[in-house]
Amino acid sequence: QVQLVESGGGLVQAGGSLRLSCAASGNIFSIKDMGWYRQAPGKQRELVATITRGGSTNYTDSVKGRFTISRDSAKNTVYLQMNSLKPEDTAVYYCNAHTWDVAYWGQGTQVTVSS
């Protein structure tokens, strides 16, 4: 079992920045990769960014150049630095961790960007 706890969401004006954190605990050695997803009202959950155990990253096109995912293995924590935020980034952001056969999710943290 893996437990994920997110923090760092909030309300910010357009053009501002936020940093989300996701702390993993439990059977962390089984984790292959971690990532962030988001779900806006009335929309499906979508991938934002992922990072592998080896540090390779992947981003959805709409956040490239603005968001950065990183991983502190010593703290078992993944971060999402979000810069130049836009109102369309408003969503609940979920941390995700994949093992070989299971996907784990955090409880979500709200990010609201005002225009």
N, C-alpha and C positions, 0 to 999 in steps of 0.2 A: 504493500500500500504506500501511496505517496500523498502527502498533504501539501496544498498550495495556499498561501495567504498573500493576497495583493494589498497594496497600499499606494497612496500618492495621487489618487484622483482628486478632482475638485472643479471649481469654476474659474475660468480664465478668459481674458479678452482675446479676440482675434489678434494673431501675431505674437502671442505670448508663448510661454513654455511650461511644461510639466514633466516630471519624471515619475514613472510608475516603477514599483518594485514588486517582485514576486519571490517570496521565500519558500523554499522547498524543504520538506522534512520527511522522515520515514525511510523507505527503501530507495534512497537517492541514487545508489549505485546502479540501479536498474534503468535509470533515465537515459534515453538515447538523445533526445533533443527537446528543446523547450521553445515556447513561442507565445505570442500575444494575438488574440482575436478580438473583434469588436462586433457589437450588435446595436444598431440604431433602431429607434422605434419603427415598427412596421416593416423592418428589413431582416434579411437572413444574416446569421453570424458569418463574418468574413475574416479571412486571414489578414493579419497586419504584418507580422514579421516572425521569423524563426531563427534559431541558432542551434547548431549541432554541438555535440560534446567536443568536437574538434575546433569549434569556433567559426565554422562557415555560417554565413548569414544569408537570409532571403527576405525580400520586402515586396509588398504589393505596390504596384506602380504609383498609386495615389500618394504614398508617403515617402517615396524615394527622395533622398536629399533633404528631408525634413526630420525623419525619425531615425533613431539609432538604437539597435538592440545590442546588449552586452551581457556578459556573464561573469560573475565572481564565484569561481568554484570553491574557494575557501569559505565563503559565506553561504554557499548553496542558494544563491540569489541571482535572478535575472532582472535586468532593468530595461525600460523602454524610455529613452530620452526623446521627448516630443517638442520640436521647435516649430516656429512659424505656424502655429495652430490656426485652423480654419473652422468656421461654424460647422462645416460638413464632417469634421472629425468628432463631433458630439456623438457619444455612444457609451454603452457599458463595455468596458474593456476586461477581457478574461485572460488569465494566465493558463497555459496549457503545457502539459508534460507528457511525452510519449515514452513508454517502455516498448519492449518487443511486441507486446500483445494488448496493451491497455492504454487508453488515453485518460488522463486525469485533468480536472478543471478546478480552478479557483472559484470563489464566490462572486467575483466581478467587482469592479470599481467604476463609479460613474465619472465620466469626463464631459464637461459642458463648456463649450466655447461660444461666447457671446460676440455678436457682431458690433 
